[in-house]
Amino acid sequence: MAKNSAQFDPYEDDVFARIASKYDHLCDIFSLGAHRLWKRKMSSEIAATRGGVILDMASGTGDIALRVASKLAKQNTNTKIIASDICPAMLNIAETKARTKNLAESILRFQILDAHDLRSIPDNTIDIYSLSFAMKICDREKLIPEALRILKPGGMLYCLEASHIPVKPIHTAYMKYMEWCIPVIARIATGGDRSAHDYLLKGIHEMPNQKAFSQELGTYGFENVSHKNLSLGIIALHRAYKPKIH
Ligand SMILES: C[S@@+](CC[C@H](N)C(=O)[O-])C[C@H]1O[C@@H](n2cnc3c(N)ncnc32)[C@H](O)[C@@H]1O
């Protein structure tokens, strides 16, 4: 079976097109606002690196790409950020937000891309590949090799994803809370559209824990893989390097 924790297929279900206009509110509701802290952490780390060409994959409404762009816009770097997603409705919202925030087109551009097949991007051309809250809904056997291929030697992968609280009883209690709470809130917020929370819950359940996922990245050829637990490990921020000689 493909390593797709949520078993989501963007060509079968246009759930993100259906919820695009509500997506930012849903993130606030599901995480009680904490997604802003997690995303701020990841974008601050990315903005503090040497820059170059940053590909924010499955960018959605652009939370990571826009945060990185607004930090770098003040620094006069020659960084370029590509915000990309397979869903035009999500990316349109990202573009509108970028215009509202006056983020320079010279720094930020938008591109429809499928994380599973990046053949329009040549090998060894991207300095940083970032992905937030999409690893669990993508096929890792396709996404990770594509990320590795397009990264420059020494380039970095950042992945922010739901993970496991290392203390098992607390993790079990948290999952029980999520299983009860998310469907109720989601049904009200989406007007009964089950898809979004079904994928979310399935993805959180099936996504390997932080240690197993770090090992998995290593098996694809990434090195110096590390992670930082956020909010007790509910979320993990993974970092991995493409070897300098590849
Ligand atoms: C949960 S949202 C995350 C959005 C954003 N990164 C964030 O952190 O808020 C998942 C996004 O992944 C996109 N997506 C799903 N499968 C994809 C694929 N194969 N290639 C590119 N984007 C994909 C969806 O369209 C959606 O915008």
The ligand as an SDF file (V2000), in Angstrom:
LIG
                    3D

 27 29  0  0  0  0  0  0  0  0999 V2000
   -3.8290   20.6860    5.1770 C   0  0  0  0  0  0  0  0  0  0  0  0
   -3.4930   21.7410    3.8250 S   0  0  0  0  0  0  0  0  0  0  0  0
   -1.9760   22.5380    4.3490 C   0  0  0  0  0  0  0  0  0  0  0  0
   -1.8400   23.9240    3.7630 C   0  0  0  0  0  0  0  0  0  0  0  0
   -0.6940   24.7440    4.3330 C   0  0  0  0  0  0  0  0  0  0  0  0
    0.5860   24.1680    4.0190 N   0  0  0  0  0  0  0  0  0  0  0  0
   -0.8490   24.9540    5.8210 C   0  0  0  0  0  0  0  0  0  0  0  0
    0.0500   24.5540    6.5700 O   0  0  0  0  0  0  0  0  0  0  0  0
   -1.8510   25.5200    6.2460 O   0  0  0  0  0  0  0  0  0  0  0  0
   -2.9290   20.5970    2.6320 C   0  0  0  0  0  0  0  0  0  0  0  0
   -2.6630   21.2070    1.2620 C   0  0  0  0  0  0  0  0  0  0  0  0
   -2.0010   20.2030    0.4860 O   0  0  0  0  0  0  0  0  0  0  0  0
   -2.4540   20.3240   -0.8500 C   0  0  0  0  0  0  0  0  0  0  0  0
   -2.1450   19.0700   -1.5500 N   0  0  0  0  0  0  0  0  0  0  0  0
   -2.6940   17.8550   -1.3430 C   0  0  0  0  0  0  0  0  0  0  0  0
   -2.1240   16.9370   -2.1410 N   0  0  0  0  0  0  0  0  0  0  0  0
   -1.1890   17.5940   -2.8750 C   0  0  0  0  0  0  0  0  0  0  0  0
   -0.2700   17.2000   -3.8710 C   0  0  0  0  0  0  0  0  0  0  0  0
   -0.1880   15.9260   -4.2990 N   0  0  0  0  0  0  0  0  0  0  0  0
    0.5510   18.1390   -4.4010 N   0  0  0  0  0  0  0  0  0  0  0  0
    0.4870   19.4250   -3.9890 C   0  0  0  0  0  0  0  0  0  0  0  0
   -0.3760   19.8680   -3.0580 N   0  0  0  0  0  0  0  0  0  0  0  0
   -1.1990   18.9530   -2.4910 C   0  0  0  0  0  0  0  0  0  0  0  0
   -3.9220   20.6320   -0.7030 C   0  0  0  0  0  0  0  0  0  0  0  0
   -4.4760   21.1700   -1.8800 O   0  0  0  0  0  0  0  0  0  0  0  0
   -3.9130   21.5910    0.4890 C   0  0  0  0  0  0  0  0  0  0  0  0
   -3.8160   22.9360    0.0800 O   0  0  0  0  0  0  0  0  0  0  0  0
  1  2  1  0
  2  3  1  0
  2 10  1  0
  3  4  1  0
  4  5  1  0
  5  6  1  0
  5  7  1  0
  7  8  2  0
  7  9  1  0
 10 11  1  0
 11 12  1  0
 11 26  1  0
 12 13  1  0
 13 14  1  0
 13 24  1  0
 14 15  1  0
 14 23  1  0
 15 16  2  0
 16 17  1  0
 17 18  1  0
 17 23  2  0
 18 19  1  0
 18 20  2  0
 20 21  1  0
 21 22  2  0
 22 23  1  0
 24 25  1  0
 24 26  1  0
 26 27  1  0
M  CHG  2   2   1   9  -1
M  END
$$$$
